[in-house]
């Protein structure tokens, strides 16, 4: 086990790239720069040797945004629902790899990110949301989900179940 200076176990962390298909990014993102920041986070995960899983709608498994395309050996899972778990074998793959912590990035925050984060939290994963590698069609909805100051008493916020980080922090979260 590798412990970081803060004592966190960083050996069992995976990066989940959610719905970075070109059509989804171009039609469901309020932020035109989300792909640049997501590519930075993805690159940091790869450089650290963290497992990377790409999950998108099964009809778009070969339509990834050019900056966020899978590399050889990275699993691409096709889903039929909003979240990454219900219609894939993602949970089984993560369990087999000993993954206990996941970092999520994706489009849309109110769709795949929210659904995946809640499922992951409910089954016991430590969840981190790479907030600037996520986007939504509605920037206010995105903010409400990732920024506690927007609606501090809401139970909808992802900040209630996950740690919010930005793409520049991904390197420090991995071995």
C-alpha positions in Angstrom: 0.0 0.0 0.0 1.3 3.4 -0.9 0.4 6.2 1.5 0.6 9.8 0.5 1.9 12.6 2.8 -1.7 13.1 4.0 -2.0 9.4 4.8 -4.5 8.6 2.1 -4.3 5.2 0.3 -3.8 6.1 -3.3 -3.1 2.7 -4.8 -6.8 1.8 -5.4 -8.1 4.7 -7.4 -9.6 4.6 -10.9 -10.6 7.4 -13.2 -14.1 7.1 -14.9 -14.5 9.0 -18.1 -18.3 9.4 -18.5 -20.0 10.2 -21.8 -17.2 12.0 -23.6 -18.7 11.1 -26.9 -18.4 14.0 -29.4 -22.2 14.3 -29.8 -22.8 14.5 -26.1 -20.0 16.9 -25.4 -21.1 19.2 -28.3 -24.8 19.1 -27.3 -24.9 18.8 -23.5 -22.1 20.9 -22.3 -22.4 24.5 -21.2 -18.6 24.8 -21.1 -16.6 24.7 -24.4 -13.3 24.2 -22.5 -14.5 21.1 -20.5 -12.7 18.8 -22.9 -9.3 20.5 -22.4 -9.6 20.1 -18.6 -11.0 16.6 -18.8 -8.0 15.7 -21.1 -5.6 17.1 -18.5 -7.3 15.0 -15.7 -7.3 11.9 -17.9 -3.7 12.4 -18.8 -2.7 12.8 -15.2 -4.5 9.5 -14.3 -2.8 7.7 -17.2 0.6 9.1 -16.2 0.1 7.9 -12.7 -0.8 4.4 -14.0 -4.3 4.6 -12.6 -6.9 2.4 -14.3 -9.1 4.4 -16.7 -12.6 3.3 -17.7 -14.5 4.9 -20.5 -18.3 4.6 -20.2 -20.8 6.0 -22.8 -24.0 5.1 -24.4 -23.6 1.8 -26.2 -24.6 3.4 -29.6 -21.7 5.9 -29.2 -18.9 3.5 -28.1 -16.8 4.5 -31.1 -17.6 8.2 -31.2 -15.3 9.6 -28.5 -14.2 13.3 -28.6 -10.7 13.4 -30.1 -9.1 14.7 -26.9 -10.7 12.0 -24.7 -10.4 8.9 -26.8 -9.4 5.6 -25.1 -5.9 4.3 -25.5 -5.1 0.7 -26.1 -6.1 -1.5 -23.1 -8.5 1.0 -21.6 -11.9 -0.6 -21.3 -14.8 1.0 -23.1 -18.2 0.1 -21.6 -21.5 0.7 -23.4 -24.4 1.6 -21.2 -28.1 1.8 -21.8 -29.1 4.0 -18.9 -27.9 7.3 -17.4 -25.5 5.9 -14.9 -22.4 3.8 -15.5 -23.2 0.9 -13.2 -26.8 -0.4 -13.9 -26.3 -1.8 -17.4 -22.5 -2.6 -17.4 -20.1 -4.8 -15.5 -18.2 -1.8 -14.2 -18.8 -2.7 -10.5 -17.4 -6.2 -11.1 -14.4 -4.8 -12.9 -13.6 -2.3 -10.2 -14.1 -4.9 -7.5 -11.8 -7.4 -9.4 -9.1 -4.6 -9.6 -9.4 -3.8 -5.9 -10.6 -0.3 -6.6 -12.1 1.6 -3.6 -11.9 5.2 -4.8 -13.2 6.6 -8.1 -12.6 10.0 -9.7 -15.4 11.0 -12.1 -15.4 13.3 -15.0 -18.2 13.6 -17.6 -21.0 15.2 -19.4 -23.7 15.8 -18.2 -23.3 16.6 -14.5 -27.1 16.2 -13.9 -27.2 12.9 -15.9 -24.4 10.4 -16.0 -22.2 12.1 -13.3 -25.0 12.4 -10.8 -26.4 8.9 -11.4 -23.0 7.3 -11.4 -21.8 9.1 -8.2 -24.9 8.2 -6.3 -24.7 4.5 -7.2 -21.0 4.4 -6.4 -21.5 6.0 -3.1 -24.4 3.7 -2.2 -22.3 0.6 -2.8 -19.3 1.9 -0.8 -16.9 3.6 -3.1 -15.1 6.8 -2.1 -16.2 9.2 -4.8 -14.4 12.3 -6.1 -15.9 14.6 -8.7 -13.5 16.4 -11.0 -15.8 19.4 -11.2 -14.0 21.3 -14.0 -13.9 18.1 -16.1 -17.7 18.0 -15.9 -20.3 20.0 -17.7 -24.1 20.2 -18.1 -26.5 21.8 -20.6 -27.4 24.2 -17.8 -24.6 26.0 -16.0 -26.8 26.7 -13.0 -27.7 23.1 -12.6 -24.0 22.2 -12.8 -23.2 24.8 -10.1 -26.0 23.6 -7.8 -24.6 20.0 -8.0 -20.9 20.8 -7.4 -20.8 24.0 -5.4 -22.2 23.8 -1.8 -22.5 27.6 -1.6 -25.2 27.6 -4.4 -27.8 25.7 -2.4 -26.2 24.8 1.0 -29.3 23.1 2.5 -30.1 21.0 -0.6 -29.8 17.2 -0.5 -29.3 17.2 -4.2 -25.7 18.4 -4.2 -23.0 16.0 -5.1 -20.8 17.6 -2.4 -22.9 15.7 0.2 -21.6 12.3 -1.0 -18.4 13.1 -2.8 -15.3 15.2 -2.6 -15.1 18.0 -5.2 -11.7 18.4 -6.9 -10.5 20.1 -10.0 -8.4 18.7 -12.9 -5.1 20.1 -11.5 -5.6 18.1 -8.3 -5.9 14.7 -10.0 -2.1 14.2 -10.0 -1.9 14.6 -6.2 -4.7 12.1 -5.7 -2.8 9.2 -7.3 0.4 7.3 -6.5 
